[in-house]
Amino acid sequence: MTQTLTRPDAALIEAVRGIGTATLHEAGGQIGALPSYIKPVVANWYICGPAMTVLSPPKDNLWLHRGIYHAQPGDVMVVDTGHFHEAGYWGEIMTHAAKQVGMAGLVIDGCVRDGSLLDELYESGEGIPVFSAGLCIRGTGKDKEAYGAINIPVRIGEIWVFPGDLVVGDRDGVVVVPQARIAEVTEKAKAREEKEANTISRLKQGERTVDMYGF
């Protein structure tokens, strides 16, 4: 099953780019934090783009292959594997395919493999940032009859991810901002950054946190 995807305006996405996940999470009212075990394969990777969702059967990656060719440039593929982690759903070949269609990244509640190659591809400009539950060398099947779906709401941990929501990932983890709240959360996040910059300036001048916060 495949549904259409309404993407947020590109200007909204660009306004968020570079803001940290923790700041967005807090600015939105502690929203959208995916499980903390989902981290970038390489620590300094960053993603920011609209969610293109995939519901995949456990230990099977056929729907991920299909999903690549439903992606538009800048999309972040977000994959629900039924919380089955003991398989490498993604690797070198799929990274090349994703790069060719312009995908901005992958977020998967499952494992991937070819970790060193994914790093090399990214460094050479031929890869994409991948956020996963870890690395696993076990392979997957490709059952053509197994149920899966593209661009339906998927649940990762406690968070529902809807197609077109904004997905941002950095070393700390991944946060999902509902599409309808992107502008609001961005404004609050930038205000939070300004406030924190002011706090740091005061600390450098000798003030103490316990005094500043009234602890």
C-alpha positions, 0 to 999 in steps of 0.5 A: 500500500502506498499513499501520497505525501504532502511535504512542508515548504522548503523554506520551513525546512531550511529555517530549521537546518542546523538547530540541535535535536535537544533544542527542538525537542525542548522548544516544542514542549518535549515532543518527538524524541525517538528512542535513544538507541537510534543514533547516527552510524557516525557521530557527526552526521546530521539530517533534516528533511520531511519524513517519507515513511515505510512500514516493513515486515520484520527481517525483510527489506523489500519495502525499503527498496520500494520506498527508495523509489518513492522518495523525492530529493531531500526526503528522510526515509523513516522505517518501522520494522516491527521493532525487530533489530536482529537484521541488517536492513540497509547497506552499501548497495541501498545507500548508492540507490538512495543517493541517486534519487537524492534522499537526505537520510535514513532513520530506521528502528532496526539495524544496518550493516556495512558500517565502514563502507557507509562512512567511506561513502558519506565522506566521499560525497556518495553516501547519505547519513544513516541513523539506526538501532545499531549494526547487525551482519544478519541478512534479510529476506524479500518476501513479495507477499509480505505486508508493508506500506509506504507513506502511512503513519508509523510508530517508532517507540512512543512517537507516531511519525506521519508522512511530511513531518520534519525529521531532524537527527544529530549525535544526540538522537532523532526528533520528529516535529509535526508538520503543522508545528514546524514554524512555531517550534522553529521560532521557539527553538531560535529564541531558546538558543538566544536565551542559552547564549545569554546564559553562557555569556553571564556564566563566563562573566562569573555568575553561578547557575544556582544564583541565576536559576534561584536554586 
